[in-house]
């Protein structure tokens, strides 16, 4: 007897897309403008954070840029003379911040000024 089970379409159910419109944001770095895709792939991020694959960082960074700019961006990063681990970590945080469109660090604890009334008090009724 042939199975008549319907194929479960996870693309439709989860809203997964390979292509489609992309929200982007421009950054300036290494003397030119680059286009960041404002969409962080959590799978690629977890692969990079696992630390088991040395190429995962480059692949993750490539995924944050428009496809046609990714190779040039990675090549430019490879030529930076003083890109140590700390600066690379800072760069990754900034790129993720742009792609996720939210800060990766908490706001500074700067003191807030007291708020002023926005309207003049009405005089008491006479």
N, C-alpha and C positions, 0 to 999 in steps of 0.2 A: 504494500500500500504506500503510495507516494505521500510525502509530507506536504501539507498545505499551510505550514506555518509562514506567517508574513515576516519579512525581513525588518528588523527594528532599525529605523533610520535615526541614528544618534546625531547626525549632522543637524537634522531638523529639530530633534528633541532638545539638544543642548545649544543650538544656535552657532555651531562651529562653522568657520569659513576659512577657505584657503586663499581666496581672492575677494576683492570687493573694494568699496571706497575706504580710504584711509584718512584719518585725521593726522596732520603732521604739524611740526613746529621746527623753525629754523634755529640753529645755534651757530656761533662763530668759534672756531677752534683751529689752531695750527695754520692761521693765515687765510682761511677760507670759510665759506658757509657750508653747512651740512644740513640735511633734512632728517629729523628724527620722527619716526612713526610712533604716535602716541598710543601704544598698545604693548603691554609687557606680556610676553609668553611665559607663564609660570612654569611650564614644563622645561623650557630652555634655562630659566633662572635656577630651577632646582638642580638641573644637570650641572650647571656651572658651580653652584654652591657645594655640590657633593665633593668636589676636588679630586675626583678620580680620573678625569680626562683633561690633559693639558690643553687641548684645542677647544674646550668648552667655553672659555672666556671669549676667544675670538669669534666663535659662532654666535654667542649671545650678543656681543656688541654688533656683529653684522646684522642680526635680526632686528636691532633697534633702528637701523638706517634704511633709507630707500634702497632697494636691491641694486640699482645702478651706481650707488655711491659707496656701498659697503667695502668693496675690495680696495678702493682708493683710501678710504678711512683707515682700514687695518694696515695698509702699507705705510701711511703717514705715521700712525702710532708706532710702527716698528722702527721708524727713523728717529724718534724722540730720544735724545741722549740721556736725559735725567728722569725718565719715567720709572721710578722705583715702586716697590710694592705699595707703599703708603699713598703715593700719588695715583697709582692705578686704582686703588680702592676708592679714593676721593672722586676720581673720574667716573667710575662705575656708579657711585651714589648719585652724582649729578646727572648722568645720562638716564638712570632709572627715574630720578625725580622729574625730568622733562618728559620722559615717555609715559609715566604714570600720572603726570600732571598734579603731583602732590609732593610736599617735602618729605625727605627721608629722615630728617632729624627733627626733634621737637623744637618749638619756637624758643627764642632766647628769653631768659627770665627778666627782661628789662622791666623796670617799674612803669606802671601805667599812671598817667596823669589823672587827677580827679576830674570827673565829668562836670561840665557846667550846664546849668539849666538851659534848655533850648528856647524857652519862651519866658516872657516877663510875667511875674506874678501879678495877678489882678488885685486891685485894691479891694479891701473889704467893703461890702455893701453898706451904705449909710442910710 
